[in-house]
Amino acid sequence: MSLSVGREPNTMMKVVILTHNYRVVGKVYVKKGTRLTDMVCEARQFIAVAAAQVWERQSGNNLLQAGFINVSRDEIEIILPADEVNCEVSDMGSLGTWLVQQQREADVGHEDISLDLDLD
């Protein structure tokens, strides 16, 4: 039996992060029972993102995939849980294009991802 003293349990949450130039999708650690907003407010200069994928916002080009990156908290314009993305695809610009592409790939069986988008 092992006990971790002084550390609260964390949960991995899949998020979408938008900065001025980049779209980042990955997982962040959030203390159990804490909101994503609280984690961002309590974060230091950088937020650790695991299983990260990074795209250019303007072109939509995939720039990199990494097991771990740090994202500057001050550069984040929008951060939200990936499962909370719920708006018209035509209103989402390059994010909407990416989400539709991910849904199509999942339908073909390339990747197991659930987006629950209303594409009508």
N, C-alpha and C positions, 0 to 999 in steps of 0.2 A: 504494500500500500504506500502510495506517495502523496504527500501533501504539498501544495504550493502556498507558501506563506507570503502574504503581502501582495499577491497578484489576484486580480479579479478575472473570472473567465471571459474569454473573448469569443465573438462569433464572426465568421467571414460573411460579408455582404457584397453581392455583385453590384457594381455601380457603373454609371456613365458619368464621365467628367468632361466638361467642355471648358477649354481655355480659349484665348483669342485665336490661337493658331492650330490647336490640336483637339482631337476627340480621343479620349482614353476610356477603354472598357477593361475592367478588372475587378479584383476583390480587395476590400479593405477590412481591417479588423475594427470591430465596434464592440465595446464592452457590453456584455449581456444585459438586456433591459434598458439600454441607452439608445437614444435616437441618433441618426446619422448627423443631424445638425449639431448635436452636443459634441460628437467626436470631432467634427471640423473646428468648432469653436475652441476645443481644448487642445487641438493639435499644435505642435511647434511649427517651425518654418516649413517642413516638408511632411507630406502624407504618403505613407508606404502603400503601394498598390501591387498586389501579387497577381500572377497570371495575366499580365498586362498586354493589351494590344493598343497600338497608337496609330491614328490616321491623321493626315492633314485635313483640316476642316474645309478649306476651299476646294481642293482637288479631289478629296476622298481617297487619295493614295494611301495604302497601308505602308507605314514607315518601319514599324518594328513590332516584334513580339518578344516578351521577356518574362522570365519567371518572377521578376521583381523590378520595380522602378520607384523612384521618389518623384512626387509631383509637388511643385511649389504651391503652398496654400494660398499665397497672395495672387497667383496667376489664375486660380480657379474662378470662372464666371458662373458656372452651373455645375452642381453635383446632385445626383438623384439615384435612388435605387433602380437598377435596371428593370425590375419587375413593375415599377411604377410608371413606365413610359406608356402613356395612354393619350394620344392625340391624333389628329388627322395626319396621315403620312405626307400629304401635299404641304402641310404647314411646318414640317420638320426640316426641310432643306436637305443637306448632305446627311444628317442624322437619320432622316426618314429613308433615304436611299440605302443607307447601310442596313437599317433594320429590315427593310424589304428583302435585301440580298441575303441576310442571315436567315430569314424565314424561308426563302426559297431553297437555300442550301439544306436547311433542316428537313424540308419536305422531300428532298432528293435523298436524304439519308447521310449527307456528308458530316453533319455535326448535330449533336443532341442539344437543341436550344428551344426554349419556350418563350414566345414573345406576346401572345394573346392580343394581336393587333386586329382592329376592325378595318379591313382593306377595301370595303365597299365604297 
